[in-house]
Amino acid sequence: MGAQRWRGLPSGNLSDCPNGSRWVMEVFNECAQDGRDIASVVLGLVSIFCFAAASFPQFYQACKTGIMDRALSIYFLLGWLGGDLLNLIGSFLADQLPLQVYTAVYYVLADLVMLSLYGYYKVKNRGRGFAAPINAAFVFLSLGTVWTVSLLGRGAAVAQEPAAFKGRSLLSAGGDELGPKPFSKSEIIGFTIGSVSSVLYLCSRLPQIYTNYKRKSTIGVSYSLFALVMLGNLLYGLSVLLKNPEPGQGKGVYVLHHLPWLVGSLGVLSLDVVISFQFLAYRRGRPSTREERDALLGEPGDA
């Protein structure tokens, strides 16, 4: 039912963007009139790919070391999941194109897989024999979430009225009218959701920084996870700054409309740089993976 919107605007609406790229307009419903706009779209797409691929190195690292429950902070994972959930809700409320909705769904599912692995190794390393019930609970939760977000995505795909504000995803379905205009109701909602999402992304890094400092080690944490997220946030920030404002819209108003996501992306980038320094600081003199796992498995279970 959403195929028509996926193919782009009906013929004739391209007159609103006479010098724009046809493929960008048809695929993303976005007016790209010059090289800066096209570069903004390309950088936004690459940033989405970086975010989508970031979880896989951590999945591999978790299976390799078996100490994911000690290496990662649960508050880091929950904060990340909260930010992605708000991103999904914002995509739904903003009536974004299926690409953005499905990408937001994927982020949430990847977070759930990460939490499932965390729970599995938490139980396994405590050795209490409850791995099967815990895994069943996580599978049930994951299936319920998949069903819920699928309904949200389907509702967003078949919605008819485009919203005006743009969320964290750079490429949105809403068309902007010519000339300056005040914040609409949907923009205010989107601005609020984006602000809370950015705060969650920022706050999620602090527990992980503390966990690394407390352990004096980054064993069990994949640096590729943070490297890809850093690259994604950098490219996303550049894509927003490269985009030309709408006709009649000042640069300051344009930046204000995207401020929560810019602060979230560049703020998280700065905190990930701190984590990068921790990887360098704790690289030498740290125990091997097997030694650390054996030491952790030898510790008594927490009350």
Summary of the structure (lengths in Angstrom):
residues: 303
radius of gyration: 21.3
end to end distance: 52.4
largest distance: 69.5
contacts: 963
relative contact order: 0.15
helix: 72%
strand: 0%
